[in-house]
Amino acid sequence: MFNVNVRYPFFGTRTGVPTMKQAGGGSIINILSIYGR
């Protein structure tokens, strides 16, 4: 569950940032579940 709730948003954000910089901005919305089992 750690991989899904922490690592995926981190690496997903890291992948999208260069595109957002090139476009001049953007928004990142991460929705995580603290109830995952």
C-alpha positions in Angstrom: 0.0 0.0 0.0 3.0 2.3 0.6 3.8 2.1 -3.1 0.4 3.2 -4.2 -0.2 5.9 -1.6 3.3 7.5 -1.5 5.5 6.5 -4.3 3.0 6.7 -7.2 2.1 10.3 -6.5 5.7 11.2 -6.0 6.9 9.7 -9.3 3.8 10.8 -11.2 4.4 14.4 -10.1 8.1 14.2 -10.9 7.2 13.0 -14.4 4.7 15.7 -15.1 6.7 18.7 -13.8 8.9 19.2 -16.9 5.8 19.4 -19.1 4.2 21.9 -16.7 7.3 24.0 -16.7 7.4 24.0 -20.5 3.7 25.0 -20.6 4.3 27.8 -18.2 2.3 26.4 -15.2 -0.2 23.9 -14.1 -1.8 22.2 -11.1 -1.0 19.0 -9.3 -3.8 17.4 -7.3 -2.9 14.3 -5.3 -5.7 12.4 -3.6 -4.5 9.8 -1.2 -6.3 7.3 0.9 -5.3 7.0 4.6 -7.7 4.1 4.9 -6.0 1.8 2.4 -5.3 -1.7 3.6 
